[in-house]
Structure formats: C-alpha cells, structure tokens
Amino acid sequence: MAPAIRPFFDEPTNTVSYLVWDPATKRGAVIDPVLDWDNRSGT
C-alpha cells in the first residue's frame, strides 16, 4: 500500500513540511519540519 502524504506550507520560512503515514497502521513521520515550530503551542 502507498503511504499517505500531506504537505504543509509555512509562509514565514517559505518551506514545506510533510506528514507521511501508513493508512493501515496509522504510524507516521514529519519530514523537513519547519525551523520555528513550537511543539507546546502547535504552531
């Protein structure tokens, strides 16, 4: 089965991060996370 992929564009840094996951297992990873990501606030 092919992975599911969702891109997220961050305007302040002009970068794209990707959420990639296996639909069957719901396991995933973030690729190229944005430099200014604040895990506590989710932004």
C-alpha distances in whole Angstrom, upper triangle without the diagonal:
4,7,9,13,16,19,23,26,29,32,34,33,31,28,24,22,18,16,13,11,8,8,8,11,12,13,14,16,19,19,23,25,28,31,33,30,32,30,33,33,30,31
4,7,9,13,16,19,22,25,29,31,29,28,24,21,19,15,14,10,9,7,8,10,12,13,13,13,14,16,17,20,22,25,28,30,28,30,28,31,31,27,28
4,6,10,13,16,19,22,26,28,26,25,21,18,16,12,10,7,6,5,7,9,10,10,10,9,11,13,13,17,18,21,25,26,24,26,24,27,27,24,25
4,7,10,14,17,20,23,26,24,23,20,16,14,10,8,6,5,6,7,10,11,10,10,9,11,12,13,16,17,20,23,25,22,24,23,25,25,21,22
4,7,10,13,16,19,22,21,19,16,12,10,7,6,5,7,9,10,14,14,12,12,10,10,10,10,13,14,16,20,21,19,22,21,24,23,19,20
4,7,10,13,16,19,18,17,14,10,8,6,5,7,9,12,12,16,16,14,14,11,11,10,10,12,13,14,18,19,17,19,19,21,20,17,17
4,7,10,13,16,14,13,10,6,6,4,6,9,12,15,16,20,20,17,17,13,12,10,9,10,11,12,15,17,15,18,18,21,20,16,15
4,7,10,12,12,11,8,5,5,6,8,11,14,18,18,22,22,19,18,15,13,10,10,10,9,9,13,14,12,15,15,18,17,13,12
4,6,9,9,7,6,4,7,9,11,15,18,21,22,26,26,22,22,18,16,13,12,11,10,9,12,13,12,15,17,19,18,15,12
4,6,6,6,5,6,8,11,13,17,20,24,25,28,28,24,23,20,18,14,13,11,10,7,10,9,10,13,15,17,15,13,10
4,6,5,7,9,11,14,17,20,24,27,28,32,31,28,27,24,21,18,17,14,13,10,12,11,12,15,18,20,18,16,12
4,6,8,11,13,16,19,22,26,29,30,34,33,30,29,25,22,19,18,15,13,10,10,9,11,14,17,19,17,15,12
4,5,9,11,15,17,21,24,28,29,33,32,28,27,23,20,17,15,12,11,7,8,8,10,14,17,19,18,16,13
4,7,10,14,17,20,23,27,28,32,31,28,27,23,20,17,15,12,12,9,10,11,13,17,19,22,20,18,15
4,7,10,13,16,20,23,25,28,28,25,24,20,17,13,11,8,9,7,9,11,12,15,17,20,19,17,14
4,7,10,13,16,20,21,25,24,22,20,17,14,11,9,7,8,7,11,12,12,16,17,20,19,16,14
4,7,10,13,17,19,22,21,18,17,13,10,7,6,5,5,6,10,12,11,14,14,18,17,14,13
4,6,10,13,15,18,18,15,14,10,8,6,5,7,8,10,13,15,13,16,16,19,19,15,15
4,7,10,12,15,14,11,10,7,6,5,6,9,9,12,15,17,14,16,15,18,18,14,15
4,7,9,12,12,10,9,5,5,6,8,11,12,15,18,20,17,20,18,21,21,18,19
4,6,9,8,6,5,4,6,9,11,14,15,18,21,23,20,21,19,22,22,19,20
4,5,6,5,6,6,9,12,14,18,19,22,25,26,23,25,23,25,26,22,24
4,6,5,8,9,12,15,17,20,21,24,27,28,25,26,24,26,26,23,25
4,6,8,11,14,17,19,23,24,27,30,31,28,29,26,28,29,25,28
4,5,9,12,16,18,22,22,25,28,29,26,27,24,26,27,24,26
4,6,10,13,16,19,19,22,25,26,23,23,20,22,23,20,22
4,7,11,13,17,17,20,23,24,21,22,19,21,22,19,22
4,7,10,13,13,17,20,21,18,19,17,20,20,17,19
4,6,10,10,14,16,18,15,17,15,18,19,16,17
4,7,6,10,13,14,12,14,13,16,17,14,14
4,6,9,12,14,13,16,15,19,19,16,16
4,6,9,12,11,14,15,18,19,16,15
4,6,9,7,11,11,15,15,12,11
4,6,6,9,11,14,14,12,10
4,6,9,11,14,14,13,11
4,6,10,12,11,11,8
4,6,9,9,7,6
4,6,6,6,5
4,6,5,7
4,6,8
4,5
4
